[in-house]
Amino acid sequence: MTPDPYFFLVIFAGVALVFPLMPLGLAWVWRRFLQPPKPGPQKNATYECGVESIGEAQMQFQSQYYLYCIIFLIFDVEAVFLVPFAVAFTGLPVGAFIALLVFLLLLLEGLVWAWSKGCLDWAQLRKEAR
C-alpha cells in the first residue's frame, strides 16, 4: 500500500509551523509564569549602547550625509555589475561590449553630475554640519 502523496506535505507543513511557534510559546510561558514583574523608573528608562540619554531624542539630521552614502552605494553596486563583464570579456559579442560601454557612460555621467552638484565635496559637508 502506497502512502497518500499529500501526507508528506501535511507533515512538512506541520513541522514548518511547529518549529517557529514552539520557541515563541516557550518564551511566552517563561515570561508569564517564571519571570517576576519588576517595573520601575530605572527599568523603563531609555538606555542605548551603555550611555544614558542626554537631551532630546529628536535631532537635526544632515541630509548631505545621506546623499553621500546613497551615491557611494550606487557606485559600489554598479562596480559589482562590472565583474561578470570583466570575467567573460574575451568571449563577449560586440553587442555586449556596446552595452557595457553604454553602462559605463551612464555611470560616468552620474559621477560627473554628483561632482558638479558638490555632493562629493566632503569638506563642504563638514562645514555645513557645523
VEXDREN-424242 format. One record per residue (C-alpha): residue number from 1; x, y, z. Coordinates in nm, 3 decimals. Last residue first. Example, Ala and Ser with C-alpha at 12.3 -4.5 7.8 and 13.67 -1.06 7.14 Angstrom:
ATOM    k        u        v        w
ATOM    2    1.367   -0.106    0.714
ATOM    1    1.230   -0.450    0.780
This chain:
ATOM    k        u        v        w
ATOM  130    2.865    7.288    1.198
ATOM  129    2.723    7.036    0.951
ATOM  128    2.756    7.280    0.662
ATOM  127    3.133    7.297    0.708
ATOM  126    3.166    6.916    0.722
ATOM  125    2.966    6.876    0.403
ATOM  124    3.184    7.130    0.226
ATOM  123    3.496    6.939    0.331
ATOM  122    3.343    6.616    0.197
ATOM  121    3.294    6.754   -0.154
ATOM  120    3.127    6.458   -0.327
ATOM  119    2.779    6.607   -0.350
ATOM  118    2.909    6.933   -0.494
ATOM  117    2.646    6.946   -0.770
ATOM  116    2.920    6.917   -1.036
ATOM  115    3.062    6.606   -0.866
ATOM  114    2.725    6.436   -0.849
ATOM  113    2.659    6.514   -1.217
ATOM  112    3.006    6.399   -1.324
ATOM  111    2.961    6.072   -1.133
ATOM  110    2.617    6.014   -1.281
ATOM  109    2.750    6.075   -1.633
ATOM  108    3.035    5.832   -1.567
ATOM  107    2.786    5.563   -1.468
ATOM  106    2.580    5.635   -1.778
ATOM  105    2.897    5.612   -1.989
ATOM  104    2.994    5.286   -1.818
ATOM  103    2.655    5.130   -1.891
ATOM  102    2.667    5.248   -2.253
ATOM  101    3.016    5.096   -2.286
ATOM  100    2.898    4.767   -2.136
ATOM   99    2.602    4.756   -2.374
ATOM   98    2.843    4.815   -2.663
ATOM   97    3.060    4.526   -2.543
ATOM   96    2.753    4.306   -2.510
ATOM   95    2.654    4.388   -2.868
ATOM   94    3.007    4.311   -2.994
ATOM   93    2.993    3.955   -2.863
ATOM   92    3.156    3.860   -2.533
ATOM   91    3.407    3.574   -2.506
ATOM   90    3.712    3.787   -2.426
ATOM   89    3.535    3.986   -2.155
ATOM   88    3.384    3.693   -1.964
ATOM   87    3.532    3.774   -1.623
ATOM   86    3.535    4.151   -1.675
ATOM   85    3.174    4.156   -1.789
ATOM   84    3.070    3.947   -1.490
ATOM   83    3.258    4.189   -1.257
ATOM   82    3.105    4.511   -1.394
ATOM   81    2.778    4.467   -1.202
ATOM   80    2.977    4.474   -0.876
ATOM   79    3.108    4.819   -0.972
ATOM   78    2.748    4.933   -1.015
ATOM   77    2.675    4.821   -0.660
ATOM   76    2.959    5.034   -0.521
ATOM   75    2.871    5.329   -0.742
ATOM   74    2.512    5.333   -0.620
ATOM   73    2.608    5.262   -0.260
ATOM   72    2.856    5.552   -0.253
ATOM   71    2.599    5.787   -0.403
ATOM   70    2.347    5.681   -0.140
ATOM   69    2.601    5.738    0.137
ATOM   68    2.684    6.091    0.016
ATOM   67    2.314    6.173   -0.012
ATOM   66    2.255    6.057    0.344
ATOM   65    2.550    6.263    0.465
ATOM   64    2.407    6.567    0.289
ATOM   63    2.072    6.510    0.461
ATOM   62    2.215    6.630    0.791
ATOM   61    1.977    6.506    1.058
ATOM   60    1.859    6.756    1.318
ATOM   59    1.782    6.589    1.648
ATOM   58    1.473    6.443    1.810
ATOM   57    1.553    6.230    2.116
ATOM   56    1.600    6.534    2.332
ATOM   55    1.892    6.594    2.564
ATOM   54    2.117    6.333    2.719
ATOM   53    2.030    5.963    2.708
ATOM   52    2.238    5.739    2.930
ATOM   51    2.517    5.552    2.758
ATOM   50    2.555    5.173    2.764
ATOM   49    2.463    5.136    2.399
ATOM   48    2.115    5.279    2.445
ATOM   47    1.907    5.315    2.757
ATOM   46    1.576    5.497    2.789
ATOM   45    1.439    5.447    3.140
ATOM   44    1.169    5.182    3.198
ATOM   43    1.388    4.965    3.421
ATOM   42    1.512    5.256    3.633
ATOM   41    1.166    5.410    3.661
ATOM   40    1.010    5.086    3.785
ATOM   39    0.852    4.765    3.671
ATOM   38    0.987    4.437    3.807
ATOM   37    0.744    4.162    3.706
ATOM   36    0.861    3.816    3.819
ATOM   35    0.971    3.580    3.541
ATOM   34    0.857    3.219    3.572
ATOM   33    0.486    3.217    3.484
ATOM   32    0.416    3.466    3.205
ATOM   31    0.765    3.531    3.075
ATOM   30    0.864    3.164    3.067
ATOM   29    0.530    3.058    2.919
ATOM   28    0.558    3.325    2.649
ATOM   27    0.915    3.221    2.569
ATOM   26    0.808    2.857    2.544
ATOM   25    0.525    2.951    2.308
ATOM   24    0.756    3.154    2.088
ATOM   23    1.011    2.872    2.087
ATOM   22    0.737    2.625    1.978
ATOM   21    0.580    2.850    1.714
ATOM   20    0.883    2.866    1.483
ATOM   19    0.944    2.489    1.476
ATOM   18    0.579    2.382    1.497
ATOM   17    0.454    2.555    1.183
ATOM   16    0.715    2.424    0.942
ATOM   15    0.690    2.081    1.109
ATOM   14    0.317    2.075    1.042
ATOM   13    0.358    2.198    0.685
ATOM   12    0.617    1.926    0.616
ATOM   11    0.395    1.658    0.771
ATOM   10    0.098    1.776    0.564
ATOM    9    0.314    1.779    0.251
ATOM    8    0.432    1.427    0.329
ATOM    7    0.074    1.302    0.356
ATOM    6   -0.018    1.471    0.027
ATOM    5    0.128    1.184   -0.173
ATOM    4   -0.103    0.935    0.008
ATOM    3    0.100    0.638    0.123
ATOM    2    0.147    0.336   -0.103
ATOM    1    0.000    0.000    0.000
